Amino acid sequence: MPDPLHGKTLEQILTSLVEDYGWEELGERINIRCFTSDPSIKSSLKFLRKTPWARKKVENLYLAMVRRGNWPPRR
């Protein structure tokens, strides 16, 4: 199986997660303030680009979503 992250930008990954889970569930799955307190793509990207551990959690959740076959989004 090819790497699902190959060719994906962080913005594309985050947008996919928000479309699939929504901000509330995303904040429950990855408890970081940029997802739980007035979330937006722009503010989340700013935080994730500066915070490698948080970016890794986002990438891992995206990979799990793809492997489970939760694509396209439920919403």
N, C-alpha and C positions, 0 to 999 in steps of 0.2 A: 504494500500500500504506500503510495507516495505521501510525503510529509504534508499534512493539511495546512501547516503554517507557511509553507513555501509560497512566496508571492503575495501573501496577505499583509496588509499594513495593520498596525495596532488599531487604527481607527476602524478598519473593516471588521476586525475581530471583535472589538468592543460593541460596535453597532449590531453585529450579529447576535451577541449575547443579550443586549438590551431588547432586541426584537423577539428573541426566544423566551427570555425569562422575565423581562421587565425590570425596572430599577429596584422595586421592593424585594423581589426574590433574589436578584443579583446581590443586593446588600446583605441578605441573609446568608447566602452561600459564601460570599467574600466580604467579611465585615470590615470595610474600610470606609472612612467618612465621606470620601468623594462619591460613594454609591448610596450612602444612607442620609446625607444631609444636603438637600437642595442639589441633587445630582444633575449633571449635564455631560454631554460627550466632551465638550471643550475642556471643562475643569478636570474631568477624569483623565483625559489624555495628558494634560499638563502634569498631573501627579504621577501617573503611571510611567511616563517617560523619564522621570527623575528617580523612580523607586523600583529597582530591579526585582525585589522580592514580591512586590504587588503585581508587577507585570507578569512574572512567572505564574502566579496564581491565576491570573486572567487567561493566560495562554493554556494552562492546564485544564481549566474549566471549558474552554473552547474545544480543546482536543477531546475531552470527555463527551461533550455535546455531539461532536461530529461522529465519534465512534459509536455512540448510542443510536445514531441515526435520527437525531432530533433536528434534522435540517431538511427542508426549509423550516423556518420558525413556526411555532404553534400559533402565534397571535396573528 
